[in-house]
Amino acid sequence: MKKMIGFIAILTIILTVAFFSDTDTTAQPSENELPVVGVLQLTSHPALDLIYEGIVDALNEAGYVDGETMILDFQNAQGDQSNLNSMSTRFVSRDADVMVGIATPSAQSLANASSQIPIVLGAVTDPEASNLVASNEEPGGNITGVSDETPIQEQFELIQEILPEAKSIGILYSSSEDNSIVQGEKAAEIAKEMGFETITMTVSSTNDVSQIGSALASQVDAIWVPTDNTVASAMNTLVEAADAEGIPIIPAVDTMVEQGGLATVGLNQYELGKLTGEMTAAILDGKIDPATTPIQYLEQGDIFVNPEKAEELGIILPQQMMEQATIID
Protein backbone atom coordinates (compact mmCIF):
# COMPACT_ATOMS: atom_id res chain seq x y z
CA MET A 1 0.00 0.00 0.00
CA LYS A 2 2.81 2.41 0.89
CA LYS A 3 4.47 1.64 -2.43
CA MET A 4 1.24 2.44 -4.24
CA ILE A 5 0.88 5.79 -2.42
CA GLY A 6 4.49 6.68 -3.26
CA PHE A 7 3.98 5.83 -6.89
CA ILE A 8 0.85 8.00 -7.06
CA ALA A 9 2.70 10.92 -5.44
CA ILE A 10 5.55 10.74 -7.93
CA LEU A 11 3.15 10.48 -10.84
CA THR A 12 1.26 13.52 -9.55
CA ILE A 13 4.48 15.57 -9.42
CA ILE A 14 5.43 14.56 -12.96
CA LEU A 15 2.00 15.47 -14.35
CA THR A 16 2.01 18.81 -12.51
CA VAL A 17 5.43 19.77 -13.90
CA ALA A 18 4.39 18.74 -17.38
CA PHE A 19 1.19 20.78 -17.14
CA PHE A 20 2.91 24.00 -16.11
CA SER A 21 5.64 23.49 -18.70
CA ASP A 22 3.05 23.22 -21.46
CA THR A 23 1.17 26.31 -20.27
CA ASP A 24 4.25 28.52 -19.75
CA THR A 25 3.64 31.43 -22.12
CA THR A 26 7.08 32.93 -21.45
CA ALA A 27 8.99 29.98 -22.91
CA GLN A 28 11.46 31.04 -25.60
CA PRO A 29 11.73 29.22 -28.94
CA SER A 30 14.69 26.92 -29.27
CA GLU A 31 17.55 28.02 -31.52
CA ASN A 32 16.58 25.66 -34.30
CA GLU A 33 13.12 27.28 -34.42
CA LEU A 34 14.48 30.78 -35.06
CA PRO A 35 14.82 32.18 -38.60
CA VAL A 36 18.39 32.25 -39.90
CA VAL A 37 19.69 35.35 -41.68
CA GLY A 38 23.00 34.89 -43.45
CA VAL A 39 24.94 38.09 -44.20
CA LEU A 40 27.94 37.86 -46.51
CA GLN A 41 30.30 40.86 -46.69
CA LEU A 42 32.98 41.03 -49.34
CA THR A 43 35.70 42.61 -47.22
CA SER A 44 36.36 45.06 -44.40
CA HIS A 45 36.42 48.77 -45.12
CA PRO A 46 34.45 51.67 -43.61
CA ALA A 47 31.71 51.89 -46.27
CA LEU A 48 30.79 48.20 -46.17
CA ASP A 49 31.11 48.11 -42.38
CA LEU A 50 28.57 50.95 -42.13
CA ILE A 51 26.19 49.09 -44.42
CA TYR A 52 26.36 46.04 -42.17
CA GLU A 53 25.77 48.22 -39.10
CA GLY A 54 22.67 49.68 -40.75
CA ILE A 55 21.37 46.21 -41.65
CA VAL A 56 21.65 44.98 -38.06
CA ASP A 57 20.03 48.11 -36.62
CA ALA A 58 17.09 47.90 -39.04
CA LEU A 59 16.55 44.22 -38.23
CA ASN A 60 16.61 44.99 -34.50
CA GLU A 61 14.09 47.80 -34.95
CA ALA A 62 11.83 45.36 -36.79
CA GLY A 63 12.02 42.94 -33.85
CA TYR A 64 14.71 40.60 -35.16
CA VAL A 65 17.44 40.35 -32.53
CA ASP A 66 20.32 37.90 -32.82
CA GLY A 67 19.96 34.99 -30.40
CA GLU A 68 16.46 36.02 -29.33
CA THR A 69 14.19 36.23 -32.37
CA MET A 70 16.61 35.26 -35.14
CA ILE A 71 20.02 33.73 -35.73
CA LEU A 72 22.35 36.17 -37.48
CA ASP A 73 25.16 34.38 -39.32
CA PHE A 74 27.63 37.08 -40.39
CA GLN A 75 30.55 36.08 -42.61
CA ASN A 76 33.32 38.32 -43.98
CA ALA A 77 35.19 36.90 -46.98
CA GLN A 78 38.07 39.41 -46.67
CA GLY A 79 38.16 39.75 -50.44
CA ASP A 80 38.79 36.05 -51.12
CA GLN A 81 36.62 34.38 -53.79
CA SER A 82 37.05 30.91 -52.31
CA ASN A 83 35.77 32.28 -49.00
CA LEU A 84 32.76 33.77 -50.76
CA ASN A 85 31.93 30.38 -52.27
CA SER A 86 32.33 28.38 -49.06
CA MET A 87 30.43 30.93 -46.97
CA SER A 88 27.55 30.97 -49.45
CA THR A 89 27.41 27.18 -49.30
CA ARG A 90 27.39 27.43 -45.50
CA PHE A 91 24.20 29.53 -45.56
CA VAL A 92 22.49 27.09 -47.93
CA SER A 93 23.46 24.11 -45.77
CA ARG A 94 21.99 25.93 -42.75
CA ASP A 95 18.77 26.37 -44.73
CA ALA A 96 18.88 30.13 -44.18
CA ASP A 97 15.56 31.95 -44.40
CA VAL A 98 17.14 35.00 -46.06
CA MET A 99 20.66 35.71 -47.36
CA VAL A 100 22.11 39.22 -47.69
CA GLY A 101 25.03 40.10 -49.96
CA ILE A 102 27.03 43.25 -49.19
CA ALA A 103 28.75 44.27 -52.47
CA THR A 104 28.34 42.72 -55.90
CA PRO A 105 30.80 39.78 -55.63
CA SER A 106 29.05 38.65 -52.44
CA ALA A 107 25.64 38.87 -54.10
CA GLN A 108 26.85 36.97 -57.16
CA SER A 109 28.26 34.21 -54.98
CA LEU A 110 24.97 33.87 -53.09
CA ALA A 111 23.04 33.82 -56.37
CA ASN A 112 25.25 30.99 -57.63
CA ALA A 113 24.65 29.05 -54.41
CA SER A 114 20.84 29.15 -54.45
CA SER A 115 17.96 30.05 -56.74
CA GLN A 116 15.39 29.31 -54.02
CA ILE A 117 16.42 31.10 -50.81
CA PRO A 118 15.46 34.82 -50.85
CA ILE A 119 18.50 37.06 -51.39
CA VAL A 120 18.68 40.77 -50.54
CA LEU A 121 21.32 42.89 -52.28
CA GLY A 122 23.16 45.51 -50.27
CA ALA A 123 25.31 47.94 -52.30
CA VAL A 124 24.96 46.59 -55.84
CA THR A 125 24.99 49.46 -58.33
CA ASP A 126 23.09 47.85 -61.21
CA PRO A 127 21.70 44.38 -60.39
CA GLU A 128 20.31 43.98 -63.90
CA ALA A 129 23.66 44.74 -65.57
CA SER A 130 25.31 42.32 -63.14
CA ASN A 131 22.88 39.58 -64.29
CA LEU A 132 21.44 39.20 -60.80
CA VAL A 133 17.85 40.05 -61.76
CA ALA A 134 15.75 39.98 -64.92
CA SER A 135 15.19 43.72 -64.55
CA ASN A 136 15.58 46.28 -61.79
CA GLU A 137 11.85 47.02 -61.96
CA GLU A 138 10.67 43.37 -61.94
CA PRO A 139 13.46 41.11 -60.59
CA GLY A 140 11.50 37.95 -61.40
CA GLY A 141 13.38 35.48 -59.18
CA ASN A 142 14.59 35.08 -55.61
CA ILE A 143 16.61 38.31 -55.55
CA THR A 144 15.83 41.95 -54.79
CA GLY A 145 17.55 44.62 -52.74
CA VAL A 146 19.15 48.06 -52.67
CA SER A 147 21.28 49.81 -55.28
CA ASP A 148 24.18 52.06 -54.32
CA GLU A 149 24.07 53.83 -57.67
CA THR A 150 26.13 56.94 -57.18
CA PRO A 151 25.08 60.41 -58.46
CA ILE A 152 27.97 60.74 -60.93
CA GLN A 153 26.55 63.78 -62.74
CA GLU A 154 26.32 65.69 -59.46
CA GLN A 155 29.84 64.65 -58.51
CA PHE A 156 31.31 66.09 -61.71
CA GLU A 157 29.27 69.26 -61.23
CA LEU A 158 30.88 69.43 -57.79
CA ILE A 159 34.31 69.19 -59.42
CA GLN A 160 33.41 72.13 -61.68
CA GLU A 161 32.29 74.17 -58.69
CA ILE A 162 35.33 73.45 -56.52
CA LEU A 163 37.94 73.34 -59.28
CA PRO A 164 36.69 75.69 -62.02
CA GLU A 165 40.05 75.60 -63.82
CA ALA A 166 40.32 71.79 -63.91
CA LYS A 167 40.52 70.38 -67.42
CA SER A 168 41.61 66.74 -67.03
CA ILE A 169 40.09 64.18 -64.70
CA GLY A 170 41.62 60.83 -63.84
CA ILE A 171 39.22 57.90 -63.43
CA LEU A 172 40.50 55.01 -61.33
CA TYR A 173 38.75 51.73 -60.58
CA SER A 174 39.18 47.97 -60.33
CA SER A 175 39.04 45.99 -63.56
CA SER A 176 37.65 42.97 -61.69
CA GLU A 177 34.50 44.59 -60.26
CA ASP A 178 31.49 44.73 -62.58
CA ASN A 179 29.93 47.66 -60.72
CA SER A 180 33.11 49.68 -61.00
CA ILE A 181 33.36 49.11 -64.75
CA VAL A 182 29.77 50.29 -65.24
CA GLN A 183 30.39 53.41 -63.14
CA GLY A 184 33.76 54.15 -64.76
CA GLU A 185 32.35 53.99 -68.26
CA LYS A 186 29.39 56.18 -67.31
CA ALA A 187 31.72 58.69 -65.60
CA ALA A 188 33.86 58.96 -68.74
CA GLU A 189 30.76 59.72 -70.83
CA ILE A 190 29.49 62.34 -68.40
CA ALA A 191 32.92 63.98 -68.11
CA LYS A 192 33.21 64.21 -71.89
CA GLU A 193 29.77 65.78 -72.19
CA MET A 194 30.81 68.37 -69.60
CA GLY A 195 33.97 69.26 -71.51
CA PHE A 196 36.55 67.41 -69.42
CA GLU A 197 39.41 65.38 -70.79
CA THR A 198 39.71 62.02 -69.04
CA ILE A 199 42.40 59.46 -68.44
CA THR A 200 41.16 56.09 -67.21
CA MET A 201 43.38 53.63 -65.38
CA THR A 202 42.44 50.38 -63.67
CA VAL A 203 43.90 48.24 -60.91
CA SER A 204 43.60 44.49 -60.46
CA SER A 205 44.34 44.48 -56.72
CA THR A 206 45.20 46.79 -53.84
CA ASN A 207 48.88 46.16 -54.60
CA ASP A 208 48.52 48.22 -57.80
CA VAL A 209 47.00 51.30 -56.21
CA SER A 210 50.22 53.08 -55.19
CA GLN A 211 52.02 52.82 -58.53
CA ILE A 212 49.01 53.39 -60.77
CA GLY A 213 47.65 56.10 -58.50
CA SER A 214 50.96 57.97 -58.71
CA ALA A 215 51.07 57.63 -62.50
CA LEU A 216 47.51 58.93 -62.82
CA ALA A 217 47.99 61.81 -60.37
CA SER A 218 50.95 63.09 -62.38
CA GLN A 219 48.78 63.57 -65.47
CA VAL A 220 45.49 65.08 -64.25
CA ASP A 221 43.95 67.94 -62.27
CA ALA A 222 41.76 65.69 -60.10
CA ILE A 223 40.99 62.00 -59.60
CA TRP A 224 37.50 60.50 -59.44
CA VAL A 225 36.86 57.01 -58.04
CA PRO A 226 33.54 55.10 -57.93
CA THR A 227 32.10 52.88 -55.20
CA ASP A 228 34.93 50.43 -55.72
CA ASN A 229 35.81 47.93 -53.00
CA THR A 230 39.41 47.42 -54.11
CA VAL A 231 40.20 51.14 -54.19
CA ALA A 232 38.28 51.73 -50.95
CA SER A 233 40.40 49.08 -49.22
CA ALA A 234 43.54 50.98 -50.29
CA MET A 235 42.18 54.52 -50.05
CA ASN A 236 44.94 55.66 -47.69
CA THR A 237 47.52 54.49 -50.23
CA LEU A 238 45.79 56.38 -53.05
CA VAL A 239 45.60 59.53 -50.91
CA GLU A 240 49.35 59.38 -50.27
CA ALA A 241 50.02 59.04 -54.01
CA ALA A 242 47.69 61.92 -54.90
CA ASP A 243 48.96 64.16 -52.09
CA ALA A 244 52.50 63.77 -53.38
CA GLU A 245 51.34 65.44 -56.61
CA GLY A 246 49.00 67.91 -54.91
CA ILE A 247 45.98 66.38 -56.64
CA PRO A 248 42.51 66.20 -54.99
CA ILE A 249 40.40 63.05 -55.02
CA ILE A 250 36.65 63.21 -55.54
CA PRO A 251 35.37 59.80 -54.43
CA ALA A 252 31.85 58.46 -54.74
CA VAL A 253 31.50 57.53 -51.07
CA ASP A 254 31.40 59.71 -47.96
CA THR A 255 33.67 57.38 -45.98
CA MET A 256 36.38 57.89 -48.63
CA VAL A 257 36.18 61.63 -48.02
CA GLU A 258 36.80 60.87 -44.37
CA GLN A 259 39.89 58.89 -45.41
CA GLY A 260 41.40 61.81 -47.31
CA GLY A 261 39.18 62.60 -50.27
CA LEU A 262 38.31 66.26 -50.86
CA ALA A 263 34.53 66.18 -51.30
CA THR A 264 31.65 64.29 -52.86
CA VAL A 265 27.94 64.13 -53.44
CA GLY A 266 27.46 60.68 -52.00
CA LEU A 267 25.02 58.24 -50.50
CA ASN A 268 24.89 57.68 -46.77
CA GLN A 269 26.19 54.14 -46.41
CA TYR A 270 24.54 53.58 -43.03
CA GLU A 271 21.13 54.60 -44.43
CA LEU A 272 21.74 52.31 -47.41
CA GLY A 273 22.29 49.49 -44.93
CA LYS A 274 19.14 50.35 -43.02
CA LEU A 275 17.06 50.16 -46.19
CA THR A 276 18.64 46.76 -46.92
CA GLY A 277 17.79 45.59 -43.40
CA GLU A 278 14.22 46.82 -43.71
CA MET A 279 13.76 44.80 -46.90
CA THR A 280 15.24 41.74 -45.19
CA ALA A 281 12.79 42.10 -42.28
CA ALA A 282 9.89 42.52 -44.71
CA ILE A 283 10.80 39.23 -46.39
CA LEU A 284 10.99 37.47 -43.01
CA ASP A 285 7.56 38.90 -42.18
CA GLY A 286 6.16 37.64 -45.48
CA LYS A 287 5.28 41.19 -46.56
CA ILE A 288 7.23 41.24 -49.83
CA ASP A 289 8.22 38.76 -52.52
CA PRO A 290 11.67 39.28 -54.12
CA ALA A 291 10.32 38.35 -57.55
CA THR A 292 7.88 41.29 -57.60
CA THR A 293 9.75 43.83 -55.44
CA PRO A 294 11.70 46.42 -57.48
CA ILE A 295 15.28 47.33 -56.64
CA GLN A 296 15.23 50.22 -54.17
CA TYR A 297 17.27 53.45 -54.29
CA LEU A 298 18.13 56.11 -51.74
CA GLU A 299 16.31 59.26 -52.78
CA GLN A 300 18.99 61.91 -52.41
CA GLY A 301 22.74 62.28 -52.18
CA ASP A 302 24.36 64.57 -49.60
CA ILE A 303 27.37 66.84 -49.99
CA PHE A 304 30.36 65.85 -47.88
CA VAL A 305 33.48 68.00 -47.66
CA ASN A 306 36.85 67.67 -45.95
CA PRO A 307 38.04 71.23 -45.11
CA GLU A 308 41.31 69.96 -43.66
CA LYS A 309 42.21 68.29 -46.95
CA ALA A 310 41.20 71.44 -48.84
CA GLU A 311 43.55 73.49 -46.69
CA GLU A 312 46.39 71.01 -47.26
CA LEU A 313 45.92 71.30 -51.02
CA GLY A 314 45.42 75.07 -51.01
CA ILE A 315 41.84 74.81 -52.29
CA ILE A 316 39.20 77.33 -51.20
CA LEU A 317 35.80 75.70 -50.87
CA PRO A 318 32.82 77.89 -51.89
CA GLN A 319 31.01 79.33 -48.87
CA GLN A 320 27.57 78.41 -50.19
CA MET A 321 28.68 74.78 -50.51
CA MET A 322 30.08 74.79 -46.99
CA GLU A 323 26.73 75.97 -45.65
CA GLN A 324 24.93 73.04 -47.30
CA ALA A 325 27.51 70.33 -46.72
CA THR A 326 28.22 67.79 -44.04
CA ILE A 327 31.66 68.66 -42.70
CA ILE A 328 34.03 65.73 -42.26
CA ASP A 329 36.97 66.30 -39.93
C-alpha positions as CSV (number, residue, x, y, z in Angstrom):
1,M,0.0,0.0,0.0
2,K,2.8,2.4,0.9
3,K,4.5,1.6,-2.4
4,M,1.2,2.4,-4.2
5,I,0.9,5.8,-2.4
6,G,4.5,6.7,-3.3
7,F,4.0,5.8,-6.9
8,I,0.9,8.0,-7.1
9,A,2.7,10.9,-5.4
10,I,5.6,10.7,-7.9
11,L,3.1,10.5,-10.8
12,T,1.3,13.5,-9.5
13,I,4.5,15.6,-9.4
14,I,5.4,14.6,-13.0
15,L,2.0,15.5,-14.4
16,T,2.0,18.8,-12.5
17,V,5.4,19.8,-13.9
18,A,4.4,18.7,-17.4
19,F,1.2,20.8,-17.1
20,F,2.9,24.0,-16.1
21,S,5.6,23.5,-18.7
22,D,3.1,23.2,-21.5
23,T,1.2,26.3,-20.3
24,D,4.2,28.5,-19.8
25,T,3.6,31.4,-22.1
26,T,7.1,32.9,-21.5
27,A,9.0,30.0,-22.9
28,Q,11.5,31.0,-25.6
29,P,11.7,29.2,-28.9
30,S,14.7,26.9,-29.3
31,E,17.6,28.0,-31.5
32,N,16.6,25.7,-34.3
33,E,13.1,27.3,-34.4
34,L,14.5,30.8,-35.1
35,P,14.8,32.2,-38.6
36,V,18.4,32.2,-39.9
37,V,19.7,35.4,-41.7
38,G,23.0,34.9,-43.4
39,V,24.9,38.1,-44.2
40,L,27.9,37.9,-46.5
41,Q,30.3,40.9,-46.7
42,L,33.0,41.0,-49.3
43,T,35.7,42.6,-47.2
44,S,36.4,45.1,-44.4
45,H,36.4,48.8,-45.1
46,P,34.4,51.7,-43.6
47,A,31.7,51.9,-46.3
48,L,30.8,48.2,-46.2
49,D,31.1,48.1,-42.4
50,L,28.6,50.9,-42.1
51,I,26.2,49.1,-44.4
52,Y,26.4,46.0,-42.2
53,E,25.8,48.2,-39.1
54,G,22.7,49.7,-40.8
55,I,21.4,46.2,-41.7
56,V,21.7,45.0,-38.1
57,D,20.0,48.1,-36.6
58,A,17.1,47.9,-39.0
59,L,16.6,44.2,-38.2
60,N,16.6,45.0,-34.5
61,E,14.1,47.8,-35.0
62,A,11.8,45.4,-36.8
63,G,12.0,42.9,-33.9
64,Y,14.7,40.6,-35.2
65,V,17.4,40.3,-32.5
66,D,20.3,37.9,-32.8
67,G,20.0,35.0,-30.4
68,E,16.5,36.0,-29.3
69,T,14.2,36.2,-32.4
70,M,16.6,35.3,-35.1
71,I,20.0,33.7,-35.7
72,L,22.4,36.2,-37.5
73,D,25.2,34.4,-39.3
74,F,27.6,37.1,-40.4
75,Q,30.5,36.1,-42.6
76,N,33.3,38.3,-44.0
77,A,35.2,36.9,-47.0
78,Q,38.1,39.4,-46.7
79,G,38.2,39.8,-50.4
80,D,38.8,36.1,-51.1
81,Q,36.6,34.4,-53.8
82,S,37.1,30.9,-52.3
83,N,35.8,32.3,-49.0
84,L,32.8,33.8,-50.8
85,N,31.9,30.4,-52.3
86,S,32.3,28.4,-49.1
87,M,30.4,30.9,-47.0
88,S,27.5,31.0,-49.5
89,T,27.4,27.2,-49.3
90,R,27.4,27.4,-45.5
91,F,24.2,29.5,-45.6
92,V,22.5,27.1,-47.9
93,S,23.5,24.1,-45.8
94,R,22.0,25.9,-42.7
95,D,18.8,26.4,-44.7
96,A,18.9,30.1,-44.2
97,D,15.6,31.9,-44.4
98,V,17.1,35.0,-46.1
99,M,20.7,35.7,-47.4
100,V,22.1,39.2,-47.7
101,G,25.0,40.1,-50.0
102,I,27.0,43.2,-49.2
103,A,28.7,44.3,-52.5
104,T,28.3,42.7,-55.9
105,P,30.8,39.8,-55.6
106,S,29.0,38.6,-52.4
107,A,25.6,38.9,-54.1
108,Q,26.9,37.0,-57.2
109,S,28.3,34.2,-55.0
110,L,25.0,33.9,-53.1
111,A,23.0,33.8,-56.4
112,N,25.3,31.0,-57.6
113,A,24.6,29.1,-54.4
114,S,20.8,29.1,-54.5
115,S,18.0,30.0,-56.7
116,Q,15.4,29.3,-54.0
117,I,16.4,31.1,-50.8
118,P,15.5,34.8,-50.8
119,I,18.5,37.1,-51.4
120,V,18.7,40.8,-50.5
121,L,21.3,42.9,-52.3
122,G,23.2,45.5,-50.3
123,A,25.3,47.9,-52.3
124,V,25.0,46.6,-55.8
125,T,25.0,49.5,-58.3
126,D,23.1,47.9,-61.2
127,P,21.7,44.4,-60.4
128,E,20.3,44.0,-63.9
129,A,23.7,44.7,-65.6
130,S,25.3,42.3,-63.1
131,N,22.9,39.6,-64.3
132,L,21.4,39.2,-60.8
133,V,17.8,40.1,-61.8
134,A,15.8,40.0,-64.9
135,S,15.2,43.7,-64.6
136,N,15.6,46.3,-61.8
137,E,11.8,47.0,-62.0
138,E,10.7,43.4,-61.9
139,P,13.5,41.1,-60.6
140,G,11.5,38.0,-61.4
141,G,13.4,35.5,-59.2
142,N,14.6,35.1,-55.6
143,I,16.6,38.3,-55.6
144,T,15.8,41.9,-54.8
145,G,17.5,44.6,-52.7
146,V,19.1,48.1,-52.7
147,S,21.3,49.8,-55.3
148,D,24.2,52.1,-54.3
149,E,24.1,53.8,-57.7
150,T,26.1,56.9,-57.2
151,P,25.1,60.4,-58.5
152,I,28.0,60.7,-60.9
153,Q,26.6,63.8,-62.7
154,E,26.3,65.7,-59.5
155,Q,29.8,64.6,-58.5
156,F,31.3,66.1,-61.7
157,E,29.3,69.3,-61.2
158,L,30.9,69.4,-57.8
159,I,34.3,69.2,-59.4
160,Q,33.4,72.1,-61.7
161,E,32.3,74.2,-58.7
162,I,35.3,73.4,-56.5
163,L,37.9,73.3,-59.3
164,P,36.7,75.7,-62.0
165,E,40.1,75.6,-63.8
166,A,40.3,71.8,-63.9
167,K,40.5,70.4,-67.4
168,S,41.6,66.7,-67.0
169,I,40.1,64.2,-64.7
170,G,41.6,60.8,-63.8
171,I,39.2,57.9,-63.4
172,L,40.5,55.0,-61.3
173,Y,38.8,51.7,-60.6
174,S,39.2,48.0,-60.3
175,S,39.0,46.0,-63.6
176,S,37.6,43.0,-61.7
177,E,34.5,44.6,-60.3
178,D,31.5,44.7,-62.6
179,N,29.9,47.7,-60.7
180,S,33.1,49.7,-61.0
181,I,33.4,49.1,-64.7
182,V,29.8,50.3,-65.2
183,Q,30.4,53.4,-63.1
184,G,33.8,54.1,-64.8
185,E,32.4,54.0,-68.3
186,K,29.4,56.2,-67.3
187,A,31.7,58.7,-65.6
188,A,33.9,59.0,-68.7
189,E,30.8,59.7,-70.8
190,I,29.5,62.3,-68.4
191,A,32.9,64.0,-68.1
192,K,33.2,64.2,-71.9
193,E,29.8,65.8,-72.2
194,M,30.8,68.4,-69.6
195,G,34.0,69.3,-71.5
196,F,36.5,67.4,-69.4
197,E,39.4,65.4,-70.8
198,T,39.7,62.0,-69.0
199,I,42.4,59.5,-68.4
200,T,41.2,56.1,-67.2
201,M,43.4,53.6,-65.4
202,T,42.4,50.4,-63.7
203,V,43.9,48.2,-60.9
204,S,43.6,44.5,-60.5
205,S,44.3,44.5,-56.7
206,T,45.2,46.8,-53.8
207,N,48.9,46.2,-54.6
208,D,48.5,48.2,-57.8
209,V,47.0,51.3,-56.2
210,S,50.2,53.1,-55.2
211,Q,52.0,52.8,-58.5
212,I,49.0,53.4,-60.8
213,G,47.6,56.1,-58.5
214,S,51.0,58.0,-58.7
215,A,51.1,57.6,-62.5
216,L,47.5,58.9,-62.8
217,A,48.0,61.8,-60.4
218,S,51.0,63.1,-62.4
219,Q,48.8,63.6,-65.5
220,V,45.5,65.1,-64.3
221,D,44.0,67.9,-62.3
222,A,41.8,65.7,-60.1
223,I,41.0,62.0,-59.6
224,W,37.5,60.5,-59.4
225,V,36.9,57.0,-58.0
226,P,33.5,55.1,-57.9
227,T,32.1,52.9,-55.2
228,D,34.9,50.4,-55.7
229,N,35.8,47.9,-53.0
230,T,39.4,47.4,-54.1
231,V,40.2,51.1,-54.2
232,A,38.3,51.7,-51.0
233,S,40.4,49.1,-49.2
234,A,43.5,51.0,-50.3
235,M,42.2,54.5,-50.1
236,N,44.9,55.7,-47.7
237,T,47.5,54.5,-50.2
238,L,45.8,56.4,-53.0
239,V,45.6,59.5,-50.9
240,E,49.4,59.4,-50.3
241,A,50.0,59.0,-54.0
242,A,47.7,61.9,-54.9
243,D,49.0,64.2,-52.1
244,A,52.5,63.8,-53.4
245,E,51.3,65.4,-56.6
246,G,49.0,67.9,-54.9
247,I,46.0,66.4,-56.6
248,P,42.5,66.2,-55.0
249,I,40.4,63.0,-55.0
250,I,36.7,63.2,-55.5
251,P,35.4,59.8,-54.4
252,A,31.9,58.5,-54.7
253,V,31.5,57.5,-51.1
254,D,31.4,59.7,-48.0
255,T,33.7,57.4,-46.0
256,M,36.4,57.9,-48.6
257,V,36.2,61.6,-48.0
258,E,36.8,60.9,-44.4
259,Q,39.9,58.9,-45.4
260,G,41.4,61.8,-47.3
261,G,39.2,62.6,-50.3
262,L,38.3,66.3,-50.9
263,A,34.5,66.2,-51.3
264,T,31.6,64.3,-52.9
265,V,27.9,64.1,-53.4
266,G,27.5,60.7,-52.0
267,L,25.0,58.2,-50.5
268,N,24.9,57.7,-46.8
269,Q,26.2,54.1,-46.4
270,Y,24.5,53.6,-43.0
271,E,21.1,54.6,-44.4
272,L,21.7,52.3,-47.4
273,G,22.3,49.5,-44.9
274,K,19.1,50.4,-43.0
275,L,17.1,50.2,-46.2
276,T,18.6,46.8,-46.9
277,G,17.8,45.6,-43.4
278,E,14.2,46.8,-43.7
279,M,13.8,44.8,-46.9
280,T,15.2,41.7,-45.2
281,A,12.8,42.1,-42.3
282,A,9.9,42.5,-44.7
283,I,10.8,39.2,-46.4
284,L,11.0,37.5,-43.0
285,D,7.6,38.9,-42.2
286,G,6.2,37.6,-45.5
287,K,5.3,41.2,-46.6
288,I,7.2,41.2,-49.8
289,D,8.2,38.8,-52.5
290,P,11.7,39.3,-54.1
291,A,10.3,38.4,-57.5
292,T,7.9,41.3,-57.6
293,T,9.8,43.8,-55.4
294,P,11.7,46.4,-57.5
295,I,15.3,47.3,-56.6
296,Q,15.2,50.2,-54.2
297,Y,17.3,53.5,-54.3
298,L,18.1,56.1,-51.7
299,E,16.3,59.3,-52.8
300,Q,19.0,61.9,-52.4
301,G,22.7,62.3,-52.2
302,D,24.4,64.6,-49.6
303,I,27.4,66.8,-50.0
304,F,30.4,65.8,-47.9
305,V,33.5,68.0,-47.7
306,N,36.8,67.7,-46.0
307,P,38.0,71.2,-45.1
308,E,41.3,70.0,-43.7
309,K,42.2,68.3,-47.0
310,A,41.2,71.4,-48.8
311,E,43.6,73.5,-46.7
312,E,46.4,71.0,-47.3
313,L,45.9,71.3,-51.0
314,G,45.4,75.1,-51.0
315,I,41.8,74.8,-52.3
316,I,39.2,77.3,-51.2
317,L,35.8,75.7,-50.9
318,P,32.8,77.9,-51.9
319,Q,31.0,79.3,-48.9
320,Q,27.6,78.4,-50.2
321,M,28.7,74.8,-50.5
322,M,30.1,74.8,-47.0
323,E,26.7,76.0,-45.6
324,Q,24.9,73.0,-47.3
325,A,27.5,70.3,-46.7
326,T,28.2,67.8,-44.0
327,I,31.7,68.7,-42.7
328,I,34.0,65.7,-42.3
329,D,37.0,66.3,-39.9
